[in-house]
Amino acid sequence: MPKITVESDEPVVVIPSDEYDALRETIEILSNRRLMSDIRRAIKEHEEGKSLDFDEFWRKEMNEA
């Protein structure tokens, strides 16, 4: 098993790189005010029944084409 040695007076956290990448992406999304506003609006519209599932969307698109 690999070993990591760190000389530091501060606590150190070691996580897999894919988890680190996911955390950075989450921070980027949460930091984007416009994107978060869009997400909140979409959630509200979904809760109000104003959204379509994929099959409904696809049928609607195919009928309008």
Secondary structure as GFF3:
##gff-version 3
##sequence-region A 1 65
A	DSSP	alpha_helix	17	31	.	.	.	ID=ss1
A	DSSP	alpha_helix	33	47	.	.	.	ID=ss2
A	DSSP	alpha_helix	54	64	.	.	.	ID=ss3
###
